[in-house]
Amino acid sequence: MSERARLAGAVNTIKFEADGKMFGDNTDGAGLIHDIIHNLDINLRGKDVLVLGAGGAVRGVLGPLLKHHPARLVVANRTVSKARDLAEAFTTAGKIETCGFDALRGRHFHLVINGTAASLKGAALPLPDNLFANHALAYDMMYGDRATPFVDWAMRHGAERAVDGLGMLVEQAAESYLLWKAVRPQTRPVIEALRKGA
């Protein structure tokens, strides 16, 4: 198992080795990072990053986010104890602050990532109106054929850009392909075709 799969607590890619052994990896975080850095042209170093939620989707991306040296990485969740437990699992990877949604009032972030299932349910999160710093990006790990509720909310509340997780989906698949075939596919044409509904 790869280190990133151990940290994520999950495997989403299995490679069958020549000796018959199976190698487990987790490409979710790499997919998110590749989409943010290469497709959306965001440098994470020195940025204040907020991740919403403390479930499995969030666990899979925290390690890769920490490797890009944000100034601050905050995990906010309805149940603060879940966020604290998650942060404790990453103490060897870096520092993660935790809080409830109510403690976000008066704080501003350059990147806000929604890792909750709220968008799947069409629900809004109890977030303060002025959460975004100047030129902020809002990123919803969920995706669909129309803007997610989080993307809509972010654009109405000060995000410069707001995107869904379609790019992450394609990029994590490309990372899996790289593991299997030692070649990373070109992803931009795939993302563009999916966005157009081709």
Buried (B, 14 or more C-beta within 10 A) or exposed (E): EBEBBBBBEBBBBEBEEEEEEEBBBBBBBBBBBBBBBEBBEBEBEEBBBBBBBBEEBBBBBBBBBBBBEBEBBBBBBBEBEBBBEBBEBBEEBBEBBBBBBEBBEEBBBBBBBBBBEBBEEEEEBEBBEEBBBEEBBBBBBBBBEEBBBBBBBBBEBBBBBBBBBBBBBBBBBBBBBBBEEEEEBEBEEBBEEBEEEE
